[in-house]
Amino acid sequence: MKPIYKRISMFIILFFFCAVAYYFGYTSVLTKDGSRNLHLPDSVLKALTSNWQKLSQSKLVKLNATASKTMATSTSEIVKAIKTAALSKQIKNSCKNCVPNNIPIIVENRDICKRHKDPSIQLDLFVIIFTQFKLKKQRDTIRNTWLNHSRNNTSNVRYAFAFGRLPTDADDTMLSKEANIYKDIVQADFKDSYRNLTFKTITMLGWVSRHCPHVKHVMKTDDDMWVNIPRIIETFKEQPLHKTVAGCCPLSAGPIRSKESKWYVSYEEYSRDSYPGFCSGTGYVMDLYTATNIHNVSVYVPFLYLEDVYISLCIEYLGNGFHLQPIHGFYNSRYNTNNLCDFRTSVLTSHYMSINAIQDIWNAKCKR
């Protein structure tokens, strides 16, 4: 009869293992560094241990003393096996089209945030600027106007122009020369294109997290923007961000399904009827903690080429108090005014700004 009892016990072990794994599942926890650890809740472990002990003493399974002892000591092994199965399930279901957060950096300029002469300087803001290689005049204009507040990356404001890999080696060589002159360029190893802006965003958030660990806030903007650096710093000193992405943030929006649109999104790319809101990529600000967490969870969030919407999908994934926050003064279109001094006072960001317009605002004589 022993072989029969042995087969019964093995069947019960298998059934018990499958039932617990299926019924309770597993919990995936986001740690501080953004990684995910798997564990069974304590209540589940306690119930598992208790039920296993009851099973081993049950009259329904008349095992001999040796078998009972073996079963009694197998609880931890069963728990370990369930954890292993849960991990295997996660690996199997891992996101194949998510955004990698370890893209190699070609031009790093890792010293941008170093506090060279005065280590007491508090870094209030890091500005990431998206630009195209051919628009050097645009870069030079904002270097000499609203980026002038950084004092060539030595003040409480630091910045970098973000690039991917350019179409030709000659372009990469010219960009490298510009980087050596200004020390304000970061280039990563992906094709520089409009549909790769999400890769650029995640890569730069990771770069800031690694090389600017003392900065308070991180901003992403574009090279055709007017950005009022002093007012932005003042705004977020009065109301510091935590677990927040702030800017011009429509909290109700959906994908555009017209193929004629620049922002067309197919059902294959995004199947839902609405976005979880988003903050316009023309200019949004977040705290460093949020920037770090967005970078870390990108490997779990499916790719979407609209980088500002992708950021909101990461915020949705993070949950736990992470949110979007509309802020008055961030404009995703050109601010309509005939008074240039409005751009120096009430406007935080304005879009579609030409080189001449930016220079005119910078040179305007305004009362403080």
N, C-alpha and C positions, 0 to 999 in steps of 0.2 A: 504493500500500500504506500510505502514511502515515496516511490516515484510519482504517485498520483498527487500526494500532498505537496510535493515539490513543484509539480506543474501548476497546481492551484495557487501556491504562494507566488510563483513567478507571474502568473496571470493577474493576480491582485496587485502586485507591485506595479506592473505595467499599466493597469487600469487606473490605479491611484495616481501614478505619475502623470498620465495624460489628462485626467480629470482636473487635477490641481492646476497644471500648466494652462489648460484651456479656460477654466473657470476664473482663475485669479489673474492670469496674464502676468504682466510685469510693469514696473514703473520706470520711466526714463527721466532722469533728473539732470537739469542743467546746472553745472557747477559754476563757480565764480569765473573761471577762465573760459567758459563757453563750451567746454567739452560735456559729453553726456555719459553718465554712469547708470548702469542697470541695477535695480535691486527689487526684491520682493518686500512689500510693506511688513512691518513688525507684526501686525495683527495676523497676517497670512502665515508668517513663519511660526508664530505661536500656535495657531490652529493646526498647521501642518504637523508640528511635533506632537501635539496632544492627540490628534486623530491617528497618527501613525502608531503611537504607544497603545492606544485602545485597540487598534487593529491587530497588533502583535499579540495581545492577550485574549483576543476574541475566541469564543468556543467554536465559531464557524470555521476557523482555521486551526486544526489540531496539529500543530507542529511540535516536533520534539524539542528538547531543551537547547540543543545546538542551533537549530534553525531559528528558535525564538531569539536567542542571543544575537545571532547574525542579523536578524531583522531589527532588533532594538538598536544596534549600532549603525544601522544603515540610514538613519534619518538625515544626518548631515550630508551623506553622499547623494541622497535623493534631492535635497534642497539644492546642492551644488549642480546636480544634473539639470534641474529646472532652470536655474540661472543660465547655464550653458545653452540650453535650448532657446531661452529668451534672447540671448545675445546672438545666436545663430539666426533667429528670426529677424532681428534688427539688421544684421549684416545682409541677409538675403533681400530685405525690403529697402535697402539703403537707396538714397536718391541718386539716380544715374545722370540726371540732367541738372544737378544743382551747381552752385558757383564755387569753384575751388578758392580757398583762401591762402594758398601757398604759391602763387604765381611768382616766378623768379623776377628779381629787380635787375635791370641792366645798368641804369644810371641811378645811384642811390642818394647821393648828397646827404648822408646820414647826420651831418653836423648842423643842419639848419636850426635845430632847436637848442643847441648848446648855448648856455649862458656864459659867454666867454669872459668878459671883463667884470661883470657884476652878477655873481651867483644868486643874489637876493632878488633879481628880477622875476616877477610873477608873470608867467606866460598866460595871458588872458584869452587869446584867440589864435587858432591856426586856420588859415584859409587855403582850401584846395581849389585851384582854378583849372577848369577844363578849357582847352584851347586846341586849335589846329596848327600844325607846323607852319603852314604858309602865312599865318597871321602874326608875324613877328612885330609889325608896327603896332598891332593891337596890344600885344604883350608889353612893348616898350612904353606905350601910352599909359597903361594902368600901373606899370612899375613907377612911372614918374608922377602919377596923380594919386589915386586913392590907396595904392600900395605903398606910397611914400611914408605912411605912418609906421611901417615896419623898420624904417631906417636900415635898409639892406639886411633885413633879418637879424637885427641886433636889439630890437625893442621888445615890448610886451606882446607884439603881434608878429607872427611868423607866417610864411606862405610858401607854396610850391605850385608850379605849373605841372600838370599831370599828362603823361603821354604813354601810348603803347608803342609797339614797333612800327616804324614808318615804311612806306612802300619800297624805298630803295636804300642801298647802303650809303649812297651819297647824302641822302637826307639824314640818316642816322649820324653820319659823321658831322654834318653841320649842326645838328641838334647837340651833339656831344661838345662841340666848340662853344655853343651858347651856354650850355650847362657849366662849363669850366669858367666862363667869364662871370656869370651872374650867381652861380651856386644856388639856383632856385628851381631846378628842374628835377623831376623824378620820372623815370621811364621804366615800364615793366614789359615783360616778354609775352605780349599778345598783340594781335593786329589792331592798330589804331583805327577805329571806325565808329560810326554812330551806333551801330547795333552791338558794339562791345563796351558801351559806357558803363554797364553794370560791372563788368570785370574791372574797369578802371576805378570805379567807386569803392568796391570791396578791397581792392589792392591798396588804395590810398588810405582807407580807414585802418588797415593793418599796419601800414607804414607809420602813420601818426601814432598809433598805439605803442609801437616798438620804440620809436625815436623821439617822441615828445610826451613822455609819461607824466609831465608836470603841467601840461596845458589844461585850462579849464574847459574851453569850448572849441568845437571843430565846426568849420563852415565849409560847405561846398557851393561853388558858384561857377559862372562862365565868363569868358573874356569880353562879351558884349554887354556887360553889366556896369551900372554905377553902384558901388557898395560904400555905404557910409560907415566906415570903420569905427570912428569915435562913438557914434550913436548906438551902434550894435553892442559895443563893449559896455556902454552905459546901461543899455536896456537889460542885459543879462547879468550885470552887477546888481541891479535892483531886483531882479527875479531870476536867480540862477536856475539852470535847468538840471533835472535829474530824471533819468529814464525817459527822456523827451527828445523828440525831433520837432523843431519849431520853424515857422516861416509862413509863406503863403500856402495855406493847407486847406484845400477843399476836402471836406470830410465825407462828401457824398459824390461819387463819380463812378463811371463804368467804362469798360473797354469800347473803343471805337471799332466797328466792324466794317466800315467802308474801306475798300482797298485803295481808294484814291487818297486817303489821309496819310500824312507823315507818321501818325501815331496808330496806324492800323494794327490790330492784334487779332489773330485768328483764334478760333475755338481750340485748336490744337495747342496753341501757345498758352492760352488762359481760358478755361472753360466756364468760369463763374460769370454771372451777369453784372457784378459790381466789384469795385476795388474797396479795400478797407480804408478808404481815404488815401491821401498822399500829400506830401509837401513838395511844391514845385521845385524841380531841379535847378531853376534859375537862381535860387538862393535859399538854403536851409541851414539851420544851426542845431547842433546837438552837444550834449556833454560828453566828455571822454569815455565815461563808463558805458554810455549807450553806443558810442562808436566802436568800442572794443567788442561789445556783445553782438552787434550787427555783423561785424567781421567774422566772429567765431561761429555764428549759427548759419552763415551762408551755405555751408556744406549740407544743410538740411532743407533749404528753401529752393524749390525749382526755379530755374533761370527765367527771367523775363527781361527783354532788352530795354524796356522803359525803366531807367535806373531809379527815378524818384518813386515810381510805384513799387519797384522791387524793395526799396528801403522800407516802405510801409508793410510789405508782406513779411519782412524780417521782424518788424515791430509786432505784427500780429502773431507771428510764431513765438516770439519771446513771451508775450503776455505778461502776467505778474506785475502790472503797473506801468509797463512801457506804453507810451502813447504819443500821439501827434498833437501839436498845439498851434493853432493859428495865432499869429502876432501881427497887430496893425503896423503898417509901414513897410511890409514886404510886398512888393508888387511884381507879378510875373509878366507884366506888360509895361510899356513905357508910361511913366507917370505923366499925367496931362496937366501941365502948368506952363505959364509964361514967365514965372518968376524962378530964375535959376537958384536963388537962395533957398527955395523950398527943398531942393535936393540935399542941401547941407543941414537942414533942420528936421523936417518931419518925415522925409523919405529914408528908409533903411536900404532898400534895393529897388532898382528900376531896370527893366529889360530893354533890349533893342536900342542900345546906346552906341552911337557912332564915335569914332576917335575924336572928331571935332566937338561933339556934344560933351563928352567926358572932360575934355580940356577946358571948355567954356565954363562948366560947373566948377572945376577946380580953381580956375582963375577969377571967378566971380568975387566981388568985394561984398562980403556979407557981415552984418552985425552979429556979434556973438551974444 
